[in-house]
């Protein structure tokens, strides 16, 4: 062969996901997680080891070895090998990338570490706000593509359900790609802006306040209108004749409310819009919106009906306030029983501040949710159903990136975890599209053996943490006839 003829380096095939990339020397695959390093497949992200917080008995004077207890309740010096940067188990028959043995209080514990490829996954987003963001079941979109929907509101919070297999793989290519990108950013604690059908444009980032129609939220409501009256009625009673707490769900009227009655407050004759529930509690006072108490109210007087002339009186003192205390107005009735703006007393002004003081900060919470299926479980045991049973029997502890995961009841292994509890950049993706998320299964050695674990692949924690460059053994030989045929077909050899 002439000296000036350059030999093209052979590409290698990555089998970490169904895309099965052919990767040239010095290049990474489509996921940017695996690369060709001198002809060998390597994992680019570092394997993450954290100091695990394992509970200890704080009131003992001595540790088990007889030494004085040093006050370390959580035994933070204990290392825990997470699945972040570990690699995946694809195809099904491969054992998990790391099966780690570690002595914990004289018990030989096994932690099976893998990055699962989750097509059946999504996030639940909790948004602490009273503001209207969209009706229940309304589609949530990015660039016009649906990535999820508004789901059932919770007390003081709006909820989104995003992702899932129907959006990742059940729609168009654009829908799947945009959904995967949004989930990846949310799980890695990045900001994502979404538009809700017939609702708000909202920016969500884990641990940050939501931005709704360009305005950052500040406070989560202290309670509904009725609950707010229950909390502050005694503080209001000496200084006011009536209080209306405007709320999208339950607007409260102090003098009608049981709290007002128990304080012997005189009926005020002030009447409001809406459907009366129990005394002092009204539904549907206004439409949902971004105004007072999550309604579309900008002028609080708009919720009032004409006062009852038989009960109301000139000079009646009326305070109107929202469930966060951010909006308030004070009026006194004139001779025609019409409310007129008046100077608020220091005591009443303080009560509005007290409502705001008792409100928690408005935040976004992002919880990853995924189902650990056959491929992932086969990396743990040759009889996958035994892993499921072991988890249900609480013999196997499930974590994600070292963070405690909630395991849903019922069939399968469906986990949910707060992304803020996980190491930074814990999540990746594959272009199928699907998310790649860390998951660990920890149990005693004898229990791992009993469920048919891959005992021959157990390594010590020290051995796992020793290597500088982690090489990933391919599942099949690069000279496999199928691969050679595919490389020829694609002009690669």
Order of alpha helices (4+ residues) and beta strands (2+ residues): beta-beta-beta-beta-beta-beta-beta-beta-beta-beta-beta-beta-alpha-alpha-beta-beta-beta-beta-alpha-beta-beta-alpha-beta-beta-beta-beta-beta-beta-beta-alpha-beta-alpha-alpha-beta-beta-beta-beta-beta-beta-alpha-beta-alpha-alpha
